[in-house]
Amino acid sequence: MVVVKAKPGESMDRLIQRFRKRIIQSGVLLEYRERERHKTQAEKRKENKYRVAHLREIQKKYPKDQ
Protein backbone atom coordinates (compact mmCIF):
# COMPACT_ATOMS: atom_id res chain seq x y z
CA MET A 1 0.00 0.00 0.00
CA VAL A 2 1.34 3.39 -1.00
CA VAL A 3 0.90 6.31 1.39
CA VAL A 4 1.91 9.85 0.51
CA LYS A 5 1.53 12.61 3.09
CA ALA A 6 1.30 16.25 2.08
CA LYS A 7 4.26 18.41 2.98
CA PRO A 8 3.63 21.89 4.38
CA GLY A 9 2.86 24.31 1.56
CA GLU A 10 2.76 21.56 -1.10
CA SER A 11 0.18 21.97 -3.85
CA MET A 12 -2.33 19.24 -4.66
CA ASP A 13 -0.86 18.85 -8.15
CA ARG A 14 2.58 18.12 -6.73
CA LEU A 15 1.08 15.69 -4.20
CA ILE A 16 -0.75 13.79 -6.95
CA GLN A 17 2.43 13.72 -9.02
CA ARG A 18 4.40 12.18 -6.13
CA PHE A 19 1.62 9.64 -5.52
CA ARG A 20 1.56 8.56 -9.17
CA LYS A 21 5.34 8.21 -9.20
CA ARG A 22 5.27 5.99 -6.09
CA ILE A 23 2.48 3.84 -7.53
CA ILE A 24 4.50 3.22 -10.70
CA GLN A 25 7.72 2.52 -8.78
CA SER A 26 6.05 0.07 -6.42
CA GLY A 27 4.65 -2.00 -9.30
CA VAL A 28 1.03 -1.76 -8.14
CA LEU A 29 -0.16 -0.36 -11.47
CA LEU A 30 1.59 -3.08 -13.46
CA GLU A 31 0.13 -5.79 -11.25
CA TYR A 32 -3.34 -4.30 -11.61
CA ARG A 33 -3.09 -4.31 -15.39
CA GLU A 34 -1.88 -7.91 -15.37
CA ARG A 35 -4.78 -9.04 -13.18
CA GLU A 36 -7.38 -6.99 -15.02
CA ARG A 37 -8.10 -9.78 -17.47
CA HIS A 38 -7.55 -13.52 -17.18
CA LYS A 39 -4.86 -14.79 -19.53
CA THR A 40 -4.73 -18.31 -20.86
CA GLN A 41 -1.52 -20.31 -20.70
CA ALA A 42 -1.12 -19.87 -24.46
CA GLU A 43 -1.28 -16.08 -24.09
CA LYS A 44 1.30 -16.16 -21.30
CA ARG A 45 3.67 -18.30 -23.39
CA LYS A 46 3.23 -15.99 -26.38
CA GLU A 47 4.00 -12.90 -24.27
CA ASN A 48 7.06 -14.57 -22.80
CA LYS A 49 8.27 -15.55 -26.26
CA TYR A 50 8.02 -11.95 -27.49
CA ARG A 51 9.65 -10.64 -24.31
CA VAL A 52 12.64 -12.96 -24.77
CA ALA A 53 12.95 -12.00 -28.44
CA HIS A 54 12.87 -8.32 -27.50
CA LEU A 55 15.59 -8.78 -24.88
CA ARG A 56 17.77 -10.60 -27.41
CA GLU A 57 17.40 -7.72 -29.88
CA ILE A 58 18.42 -5.25 -27.19
CA GLN A 59 21.49 -7.34 -26.32
CA LYS A 60 22.50 -7.44 -29.99
CA LYS A 61 22.25 -3.66 -30.29
CA TYR A 62 23.97 -2.91 -26.99
CA PRO A 63 26.46 -5.63 -26.07
CA LYS A 64 27.94 -5.46 -22.57
CA ASP A 65 31.54 -5.68 -23.83
CA GLN A 66 31.72 -2.06 -24.98
N, C-alpha and C positions, 0 to 999 in steps of 0.2 A: 504494500500500500504506500502510495506516495503522498507525503504531506509537505505543503509549502506554506510557511507563515509569512505574513506581510511584514516587511521592514518599515520602520518609521519613515513616513514621507514618501513611500513607494507608490507609484500609480498602479491602478488596476491592470492597465495594459502590460506593464512590466511584470506584474505578479503572474498574469496568465501566461506570458512568454516563458517565465522560469518554470511554471508548472508543466507546460507542454514539453519543454526541454527535458525535464526529469522523467516524464512519462516515456518519452522516446528512449532515453538512456537506460531506463530500467527494463525495457523490453515488454512492458505491459501491452502496448499498442500492437506490437507484432504478434504476441500471443493471442490477443483478441481476434485479430484478423485471421489467424490460423484456425481458431476454434469456431469462427463465424459459420462455417459451412463444413459439413462432414465430407471428408475426402476418402475415396476408395483406395485400396492398396495399389491399384494400377496408377492412379493419379499421383500418389506419393512416389512411386518408383520413377515415373516420368519426370516429375519435378527434380528428383535427386539426380537423374541422368543429365538433365540440362544444367543443373548446378555444377556437376563435376566437369562437364564440357566447358562451361564458362570459366571455371577456375584454371583449367588446362590452358585455355587461350590467354588468360592473364599471365600465367607463368611463362608462356612462350614469348609474349611481348616484353615482359619485365623479368628477366632471369635474375636470380639472387647473386650471381657471380660478378656483377658489375662493380 
